[in-house]
Amino acid sequence: MPHISANDLKVKGVVAIEAMLANQPEAIISVRGKERFVVMDMEQYHYLRECELEAALAQTRTDLAEGRFVKGSPEEHVARLKAAA
């Protein structure tokens, strides 16, 4: 994945990000030689969020199918949370 240095970002601003994202969906911003941040356009962000939500939904369906859930009242739920703390 291509890198943008913090100094390039400071000097060139958003233009540096736009140039990097022109040919790929993501770019890494490095600070003092260490990878620190990832930037992407909103379309890529929304795509990744959708993938994340689909994965969570699939996991929930699996948990339900395999009986990994608890039924109870809100009060029982709060009691379980307090007991776990």
LINJO-V240820 format. One record per backbone hydrogen bond with DSSP energy under -1.0 kcal/mol. CO is the residue of the C=O (numbers start at 1). NH is the residue of the N-H. Records with the same first field share a line. If there is no record, write none. Layout:
# LINJO-V240820
CO = NH, NH
This chain:
# LINJO-V240820
2 = 28
4 = 30
5 = 9
6 = 10
7 = 11
8 = 12
9 = 13
12 = 15
13 = 16
14 = 18
15 = 19
16 = 20
17 = 21
27 = 39
28 = 4
29 = 36, 37
30 = 6
31 = 34
34 = 31
37 = 29
39 = 27
41 = 45
42 = 46
43 = 47
44 = 48
45 = 49
46 = 50
47 = 51
48 = 52
49 = 53
50 = 54
51 = 55
52 = 56
53 = 57
54 = 58
55 = 59
56 = 60
57 = 61
58 = 62
59 = 63
60 = 64
61 = 65
62 = 66
63 = 68
64 = 67
67 = 69
73 = 77
74 = 78
75 = 79
76 = 80
77 = 81
78 = 82
79 = 83
80 = 84
81 = 85
